[in-house]
Amino acid sequence: MSRMTCTPKPKENALMELPSEPGAVPGCSECLDFCARRESARSEGDYSGVSDAHVELRRHRAEAHSS
């Protein structure tokens, strides 16, 4: 006797918007440096470098510019 198995119904796959890129805080040279590195990586096709710059910029903003 064969057993029938029930496969779960697939969840709806909806496209999500990507989070916006973090920007520089006006007047902060460190923020501008991260943004420049991000753009340089993007122009070279280094999307891992773009992602790294996002992470570093978000971390910097949280540490240096949070109230």
Summary of the structure (lengths in Angstrom):
residues: 67
radius of gyration: 20.6
end to end distance: 67.4
largest distance: 74.2
contacts: 119
relative contact order: 0.15
helix: 49%
strand: 0%
